[in-house]
């Protein structure tokens, strides 16, 4: 049996206020979201609800996995009650709790794989030109980072790169949407 590999990109927003305006650039329908919640923090102070609302606004049908950390500290019951409330208000939510030494990390990885495969994210037909453009943009970004530059290109640079890889003008927006999702 032939093994298949998939690329998963993980973005850690870390809750820093300075990055809030950029979050929406990374929110798209073809994603599974993992929202971490330190169960030692009161739900009202956790930011979980704000994340759910933001994700639902930009990616209304995507899955959200809420991972309650520090579950080994005896905080699960209040968290479970809160999740039941959330589950009534929002669809496509999954809730897990884990402690630092839990053996459930493998099950989290399995769950994420299952959500990706079951939701047909892997069978989406994407133009090879878009993929080639995406790879070229990644290389450009890495090159700019190595030169200690901010990885931002102009619209003209993007258009020129797209043309170089055969993406017609009428497909420039579609290519951007592919990059976003």
C-alpha positions in Angstrom: 0.0 0.0 0.0 1.4 3.4 -1.0 1.8 5.9 1.8 0.4 9.3 1.2 1.8 12.4 2.9 0.0 15.6 3.6 1.3 19.0 4.6 -0.3 20.6 7.6 0.5 24.2 8.4 0.2 25.3 12.0 0.0 28.9 13.1 0.3 29.8 16.7 -1.3 33.1 17.5 -0.2 33.1 21.1 -2.8 35.6 22.2 -0.6 38.7 21.6 -2.8 41.7 21.0 -0.4 43.2 18.4 -1.2 40.4 16.0 -5.0 40.5 16.2 -5.4 42.5 13.0 -3.4 39.7 11.1 -5.4 36.8 12.4 -8.1 37.0 9.7 -5.5 36.4 7.0 -5.1 32.9 8.2 -8.8 32.0 8.7 -10.3 29.9 6.0 -12.9 27.2 5.3 -10.3 24.5 4.6 -9.0 24.4 8.1 -9.4 22.7 11.4 -8.9 25.0 14.3 -7.3 24.0 17.6 -8.1 26.5 20.4 -6.1 26.0 23.6 -7.7 26.8 26.9 -5.7 26.6 30.1 -8.3 25.2 32.5 -6.7 27.0 35.4 -8.0 30.2 33.8 -11.7 31.1 34.2 -13.6 30.6 30.9 -14.6 34.3 30.9 -10.9 35.3 30.9 -9.7 32.6 28.5 -10.5 34.2 25.2 -12.0 30.9 23.9 -15.4 32.5 23.2 -13.8 35.3 21.2 -11.8 32.8 19.1 -14.9 30.8 18.4 -16.8 33.9 17.3 -14.0 35.0 15.1 -13.5 31.6 13.5 -17.2 31.3 12.9 -17.4 34.7 11.2 -14.6 33.9 8.8 -15.0 30.1 8.5 -18.5 29.3 9.5 -18.5 25.6 8.6 -15.0 24.6 9.8 -14.3 22.4 12.8 -13.0 23.8 16.0 -11.3 21.6 18.6 -11.1 23.2 22.0 -8.3 21.6 24.0 -8.4 22.2 27.7 -4.9 21.9 29.1 -4.0 21.3 32.7 -6.8 18.7 32.9 -4.8 16.8 35.4 -5.2 19.6 38.0 -8.8 18.7 38.9 -10.4 21.4 36.8 -12.4 19.3 34.3 -15.9 19.4 35.7 -16.4 23.2 35.4 -14.9 23.1 31.9 -17.2 20.2 30.9 -20.2 22.2 32.0 -19.1 25.3 30.0 -18.5 23.2 26.9 -22.1 21.8 27.1 -23.3 25.4 26.9 -21.0 26.2 23.9 -22.1 23.0 22.2 -25.7 24.2 22.3 -24.8 27.5 20.6 -22.2 26.4 18.0 -21.9 23.5 15.6 -18.8 21.5 14.7 -17.2 21.9 18.1 -15.1 19.1 19.8 -13.8 19.4 23.3 -10.9 17.5 24.8 -9.0 17.9 28.1 -5.4 16.8 28.7 -2.8 17.0 31.3 0.9 17.5 30.7 1.6 13.8 31.2 -1.5 12.4 29.5 -1.1 9.8 26.9 -3.9 11.4 24.8 -1.6 13.5 22.6 -1.7 10.7 20.0 -5.5 10.7 20.0 -5.4 14.5 19.4 -3.2 13.9 16.3 -5.5 11.1 15.2 -8.6 13.3 15.7 -7.0 16.1 13.6 -6.1 13.7 10.8 -9.6 12.2 10.8 -11.2 15.7 10.6 -9.0 16.6 7.7 -9.6 13.4 5.8 -13.4 13.1 6.6 -14.0 16.7 5.5 -12.5 16.1 2.1 -9.8 18.8 2.5 -7.4 16.5 0.7 -9.5 15.9 -2.4 -10.0 19.6 -3.3 -9.0 20.1 -6.9 -6.4 22.9 -7.1 -4.7 24.2 -10.2 -1.1 23.1 -10.3 -0.3 26.7 -11.3 -1.7 27.9 -8.0 0.4 25.3 -6.1 3.6 26.3 -8.0 2.8 30.0 -7.3 2.3 29.2 -3.6 5.7 27.4 -3.5 7.4 30.3 -5.2 5.8 32.8 -2.7 7.0 30.6 0.2 10.5 30.7 -1.2 10.3 34.4 -1.6 9.1 34.8 2.0 12.0 32.6 3.3 14.4 34.6 1.2 13.1 37.9 2.6 13.3 36.5 6.2 16.9 35.4 5.7 17.7 39.0 4.5 15.9 40.2 7.7 13.2 41.9 5.6 9.5 41.9 6.3 7.9 39.4 3.9 5.5 41.7 2.1 5.4 42.1 -1.7 3.6 44.6 -3.9 0.5 43.8 -6.0 2.7 44.2 -9.1 5.3 41.7 -7.7 2.5 39.2 -7.0 0.9 39.8 -10.5 4.3 39.3 -12.2 5.0 36.1 -10.2 1.5 34.8 -11.1 2.0 35.5 -14.8 5.5 33.8 -14.6 3.7 30.6 -13.5 0.9 30.8 -16.0 -1.9 32.1 -13.7 -4.1 34.3 -16.0 -5.2 37.8 -14.8 -8.8 36.6 -14.4 -7.6 33.9 -11.9 -5.5 36.2 -9.7 -8.3 36.5 -7.0 -8.9 32.7 -7.1 -5.1 32.2 -6.6 -5.2 34.5 -3.6 -8.2 32.7 -2.1 -6.3 29.4 -2.5 -3.4 30.9 -0.6 -5.7 32.1 2.1 -7.5 28.8 2.5 
